[in-house]
Amino acid sequence: SGGPVPGILDGRALAAYAARLAKAAGRLGLRTDFSPSDLLALPGVIRKAGELELSERLWPAAERAISGALRAMDGMRRTEGRALASAMRKYLKAIRRLAAGIKPLAGDSVRRHVERMRSRVDVLLAESPGGGDLTREAIEREIALYADRADVSEELDRLDSHIGQFEAALAKGGEAGKRLDFWCQEMFREINTIGSKALDERITRRVVEMKNLVEKIREQAQNIE
């Protein structure tokens, strides 16, 4: 229905607004439940023509145009959402690949450091016959504790679990923005811990790459409602 509205409908202006709104909705998480009156009130959609009234014949055309614009906007938003999800899955796959490369590097790095520690201990024991409190058993215990603290297996396992939780939240859809941001924080925490334990420059480089990827994922996740 509707009442008298001064002017005539500019379909091109309406379509241009719809395209811009669709892009903004996809990037900024804007609502898409705009009413016909919302769109008709936008500048330039209704062009003034003196006291000309919008006839009853024009209202159905206007409603069809608005409905089509809203459908197009929703379709564009869904398309952009799928593109964002695809990009995030690609980044997650890259993180998994980097993490898989860290595990053997970390194990080898710990073994090499332990061997150097034992070699140094052998020298110290040789230089201090009797050793006082410096006994082989006590030193081996300390070395074992060091190796355990330097191990990143648990962090890598938790990182893999967080990636799985992120993927599940992404697949579930709905209002996933907050959930995705939470799992980004959890992934970042595990990667940070791995970096703090890194004993090899190759691990450090992979940690930096993973952090950059998580930041990219977080930026994309902020564009999802």
Summary of the structure (lengths in Angstrom):
residues: 225
radius of gyration: 30.5
end to end distance: 33.3
largest distance: 109.5
contacts: 635
relative contact order: 0.12
helix: 76%
strand: 3%
